[in-house]
Amino acid sequence: MLRESWAWLSTPCSREARRFGYLKEAIAFESRHRRCDAAWQEHLVRCHAAVRESLSRCERHGTALVMGSGLALEYPLAELAARFERVVLADMVHLHGMRRQAARHDNVVLLETDLSMIARRLLDHGSAADAAELDMWITSVPTPFASLGPVDWVLSANVLSQLPLLPVAWLGRQQPHLDSATLEHFGRSLMLRHLDLLSGFEAECLLLADAEHTVRDAVGNEVEHSDFATALGLETHAVSSWTWPVAPRGELPDDWTREHRVVACRWPGALR
């Protein structure tokens, strides 16, 4: 608890990161990784293998961009730093451990940015926005990466299904009259916008993403299921798939468990 409290107090981040809960979620994820390290090992090995396979197709080695850089668990940061002239790690929050890893490499740059591209506008105007305004904001928001110049390799690192969670929760609290269909549409639009962003790079693009979420009770009965692959057309581009035990037994109350089916997709960017 002291470690988490210190991280909350000492981590530099934006007001959106604190008010929407991004900092809190990053700290909680770091703590979960410490508890579930052994259960997550196969997932991390599969992620690294997918990254290396994608890198083998990359012919230019100027700039690499990681969207959802997190704790640098799902990609080999040292290998990226050795291969590319510049590695840009983009996320809403960079915890101290991530900052220490990045500092070991002179060519690794931390970019604090909102990958949903909507948090600041929601914070400033979202409490009164209607559904049409929300749609307009999503489609008109500028890319946060225009200033980077040419990018040669892009990784979206298991961030796709996470993009809507905090903005949708915030919007639901601010506008409790909004129906579930409106909130669901808003969340799906954020994910589709991310895929559009990925498609716009003239680069080799790898998408690591949740295809399905499944929650089971103590005896293994399915109590919750979400299918992102069908809704977002992920399977068309998938080159591999595996199961990630995000919350193994003992992590959730009442011995419930949570697992994600993850896909690695060679995403069709503007390069092809």
N, C-alpha and C positions, 0 to 999 in steps of 0.2 A: 504493500500500500504506500509506503514511503517513497519507493521508486516511482510509482505512478503519479503521486502528488508532486514530486520534484519535476517530473517531465511536464506536467500541466503548467506549473509556475514558470519554468525556465525555457521552454521551447519557443523560439521566435516564430510567429505566424500572423496571418491577417485576421482582421475582425470577423470576416466570414468564416474562417476556419474554427474560431472559437464559438461563434453564435450558432452556427449550423450544426456543430458537433463533430467536425472533421478531426480536430485535435484529440478529442475524447476517444473517437473510434480508432485512430491510429495507435494511441497508447494501449487501448484494449486489445487490438490485434497483436501488438508486440508481446503483451503478456500472454495471450493465447498461444502464440508461437512457442514461448518458453515452456508452457505446459504440455503442448502437443507435438513437440519437435519430432519424436520418434514416429508418431502416426502420420506426420506430414512428409516424411523422407521420400517415399516413392513418388508422391506428387511433385516434389521439387526436382527430383532426378529426371522425371519425364519432361518437366518444363525446360530444364537446361538442355536436354537432348533436342527438344523442338527448336530452341534458340540456336543451337549449333548447326542444326540442319538448315535453318533459314539463313544463317550467316554464310554457309557454304555456297549459296546462290548469289551472294552480294558481291558485285564486281567493283564497286567504288567504296572507298574507305575514308571519306571526309568526315561526315557527321552522322552519328547514331543518336536516335531519339527514343527514350523509354517513357511512355505515357503510363502513369500509375507506378512510379518507381518504388514506392513503399519502403520496405526494409532491405531491398536488394536480395530477396530470397529466391526469386523465380528466374533469375538470369545471372550469368557469371560476369559480374562487374569488372573484375580484373582482366578478363579476356576481351571484353569490349574496349576497355581503355588501351589495351595493347594493340588492338586491331585498327581502331579509328583515330583520326586526328583529334576529334572532339566527341565527347559523349555528354548528351544533355539529359538529365534526369528530371522529369516533370511530374510534380504532384502538388496537392494543396498544402501538405505539411511534410517537413523533413525533420524527423526526430534526431536526437543527438547521435545515436548509433549510426544512422545513415550519413550524417554529416562527417563523422569520423572516417567512415569508409571512403566517402568521396574525397576527403582531404588527402588521402594517400596517393591520389593520381592528379597530376598537374593539368590534365586535359579533361577532367570531369567537371561539369558545370551543373549546379543545382538551380532549377527553375521553379519558383513557387508560383503555381498557376492553378486556376479552377478548371478542371477537365470537363465539368458539366457545362461550363461557360455561361452559367445562369445565376450563380449564387448572389453576386453583387446586385444584379437587377432585381432579383427577388427581395433581397434585404431592403433595398431602397423603395421599391414600388409594388412588391408582390402581394401585399395585404389587401390591395384594392383591384388587382388585375383580374379581368375576366378570361374565359377560355380562349377567345380570339387573340387577346393580347399575349397570352402565354405562348400560343403557337407562333405568333409573329416574332417574339423574342428569340425563340429557339432557332427559327430559320434565318434570322437576320444577324445573329451574334457573330462578330468577327473571330477568325481563328486566333488563338493565342500564340501561334508559332510562325507567323508571317515574317517576323524579324530575324529568324534563325538563318535565312538563306537556304541554299540547297541542302536537303537531307537525303542521305543515301540508304539508310536502314531504319525501320521504325518497328518498335515493339509496343503493342497494347497489352499490358501485363495484368491480366485478370481484374480489370477495372470495369468492364462493360456493364455487368449486372449490378455493380455497386453505384453507378452514376446516379440513378434516380432516387436512391433510398433516402438520403438526407434532404434533398430539395422537396421531394414529395411529402415527407413527414412534416417539414417546416410549413409547406403550403397548406397541408391539412389542418395544422394548428392555427394558422393565421386566418384561414377561411373555412371554418368547420361546416359551412353550408354546401361546399363543393361535393358532388356525388362521386362515388368510387370510379365510375366510368371516366369522368373528366380527369381524375388523378391518375388513373391507369394510362390513359392516352398521353398525358403529359410525360409520364415516366418512360413510356415506349418511345416517344418522340426524342427524348434526350439520348436514348441508346442509339436510335437510328441516326441522329446527328453525329454521334461519335463515329459510327461506321462510315458515314459520308466524309467526315474529316480524314479518316484513315485512307479512304479511296482517293483522296485528292493529292496524296504525296507521290512524287515521281521517285519512288524508292521501293526496295524490297520490303514488304510489310508482313509482319507476323502478328496474328491476333490470338492470344491466349484468353479464353473466355469460358464462363459457366454456360453449359448447354442446358443443364437441369439442376434444380435444387430439390432435395427430398429430405423430409423430416420423418423419423420413425419413433414410435413409442418404445417402451421398455421390452416388449415382446416382439418387436420388429414390424408391427403394423404401420403402414404408411398413413400419416396424419396430415401431411402437407406436401404439395408437389407444384413446382413451377417449371414450365417448358419454354426456355428462351430460344432454343435452336429452331423450333418451328416458327415462332413469332418473328424471328429476325433473319431467317434463312441462313443459319450458320453451317448446316451440314453440307451445303453445296461446296463449300471451300475447305472443309475439314480434311486434314491429312492424318490426324491421330486423335485418340480419345482415351480417357481414363477416369477413374473415380478418386476423388479427393475426400477423405474423411475429415471434414472441417471441424466438426465437434464430435469426437469419439465418445464412447460411453464414459460417464463420469463428468463430462464437461457441462452438460445441460441438466436442469432440474429433472427429477423423476426418471433418471437413466434414459432420457430421450437422446437420440443421435441426429446429426445432420451431415449429409454428404452431398457433394456437388459432382456432377459429371462435367469434366472439363474437355474442351476441344482445342486443338491447335489448328489454326486456319491460315493458309497462305492467302492473305487478303488481296483482292485485285485492285492495286493502286494504279495511279496514272502512268506508271512506268511500263505497264503491259497493255 
